[in-house]
Amino acid sequence: MIVNERIVSYIHSLERSNGPLLDEMEAYAKENRVPIIRKEVESFLKVLLTMKQPEQILELGTAIGYSAILMGGCLDEKSKIITIENYEKRIPIARENIRRAGMEDKIHLIFGDALEEMKKMGNESVDFLFMDAAKAQYPFYLDEALRLLKPGAVLVADNVFQEGDLVESRYVVNRRDRTIYTRMREYLYRVKNESSLVTSILPVGDGLTVSVKER
Ligand SMILES: C[S@@+](CC[C@H](N)C(=O)[O-])C[C@H]1O[C@@H](n2cnc3c(N)ncnc32)[C@H](O)[C@@H]1O
């Protein structure tokens, strides 16, 4: 946990329910160890989406559809979400949850590799991108995101602090986590120094970046 535990618990105690389906999905995720967004990230996303009202959203990493359905609930009729997941076992579960949420027309779930699917998409076709798939791929997702984002579009990336590992020396990080460590540092450097983006790095949840593509 990168933020004081008591503060996080206090923030959580103030959160309202997102309805029976999302509550049930949250319990399922906990029981089955499916990683989904944290409560503080949830409300932050809701605020951003309510402000921006994007028409075309792209999500990398669907899992069981929790964040996609949460985002879908903040959008108006004409907005659409494309969400990409490569773990086959999660696809029918996500599809069923999307059906139960009554969002089959709003959320288009793609079974595939996030980077490969991004490559198939058109230039400047996305208003809001939520990056939450393979952490070691973030710099590669960024290459594609720069092409996909419309001027004024928002890019949010989750888990950028890797439970605090990111500020440790590379040598104290587990060998198997070192690729993620190196790539995440590269992502943060690039997202802060890319001339077409204005970016803020926030200690929310496990760390978030919020970038806006300049108009
Ligand atoms: C943190 S979970 C996503 C949680 C989801 N956004 C939510 O909050 O409800 C990350 C997901 O990304 C998927 N994933 C990992 N690598 C991927 C890839 N290369 N392409 C697509 N999905 C990938 C994982 O299988 C996992 O379900």
The ligand as an SDF file (V2000), in Angstrom:
LIG
                    3D

 27 29  0  0  0  0  0  0  0  0999 V2000
   -5.9060   -5.5500  -13.4150 C   0  0  0  0  0  0  0  0  0  0  0  0
   -6.7840   -6.6460  -14.4370 S   0  0  0  0  0  0  0  0  0  0  0  0
   -8.0070   -5.6130  -15.1760 C   0  0  0  0  0  0  0  0  0  0  0  0
   -9.0440   -5.1930  -14.1870 C   0  0  0  0  0  0  0  0  0  0  0  0
  -10.1980   -4.4350  -14.8040 C   0  0  0  0  0  0  0  0  0  0  0  0
   -9.7410   -3.2840  -15.5370 N   0  0  0  0  0  0  0  0  0  0  0  0
  -11.1080   -3.9760  -13.6890 C   0  0  0  0  0  0  0  0  0  0  0  0
  -10.7040   -3.0820  -12.9270 O   0  0  0  0  0  0  0  0  0  0  0  0
  -12.2020   -4.5310  -13.5460 O   0  0  0  0  0  0  0  0  0  0  0  0
   -5.6850   -6.8660  -15.7810 C   0  0  0  0  0  0  0  0  0  0  0  0
   -6.2430   -7.7590  -16.8730 C   0  0  0  0  0  0  0  0  0  0  0  0
   -5.4180   -7.6100  -18.0290 O   0  0  0  0  0  0  0  0  0  0  0  0
   -5.3630   -8.8630  -18.6840 C   0  0  0  0  0  0  0  0  0  0  0  0
   -4.1870   -8.8620  -19.5530 N   0  0  0  0  0  0  0  0  0  0  0  0
   -2.8950   -9.0940  -19.2130 C   0  0  0  0  0  0  0  0  0  0  0  0
   -2.1200   -9.0200  -20.3010 N   0  0  0  0  0  0  0  0  0  0  0  0
   -2.9300   -8.7140  -21.3430 C   0  0  0  0  0  0  0  0  0  0  0  0
   -2.7070   -8.5150  -22.7330 C   0  0  0  0  0  0  0  0  0  0  0  0
   -1.4810   -8.6080  -23.2440 N   0  0  0  0  0  0  0  0  0  0  0  0
   -3.7610   -8.2240  -23.5080 N   0  0  0  0  0  0  0  0  0  0  0  0
   -5.0130   -8.1340  -22.9870 C   0  0  0  0  0  0  0  0  0  0  0  0
   -5.2850   -8.3190  -21.6770 N   0  0  0  0  0  0  0  0  0  0  0  0
   -4.2600   -8.6080  -20.8720 C   0  0  0  0  0  0  0  0  0  0  0  0
   -5.2780   -9.8670  -17.5180 C   0  0  0  0  0  0  0  0  0  0  0  0
   -5.6540  -11.1610  -17.9460 O   0  0  0  0  0  0  0  0  0  0  0  0
   -6.2180   -9.2440  -16.4990 C   0  0  0  0  0  0  0  0  0  0  0  0
   -7.5070   -9.8100  -16.5900 O   0  0  0  0  0  0  0  0  0  0  0  0
  1  2  1  0
  2  3  1  0
  2 10  1  0
  3  4  1  0
  4  5  1  0
  5  6  1  0
  5  7  1  0
  7  8  2  0
  7  9  1  0
 10 11  1  0
 11 12  1  0
 11 26  1  0
 12 13  1  0
 13 14  1  0
 13 24  1  0
 14 15  1  0
 14 23  1  0
 15 16  2  0
 16 17  1  0
 17 18  1  0
 17 23  2  0
 18 19  1  0
 18 20  2  0
 20 21  1  0
 21 22  2  0
 22 23  1  0
 24 25  1  0
 24 26  1  0
 26 27  1  0
M  CHG  2   2   1   9  -1
M  END
$$$$
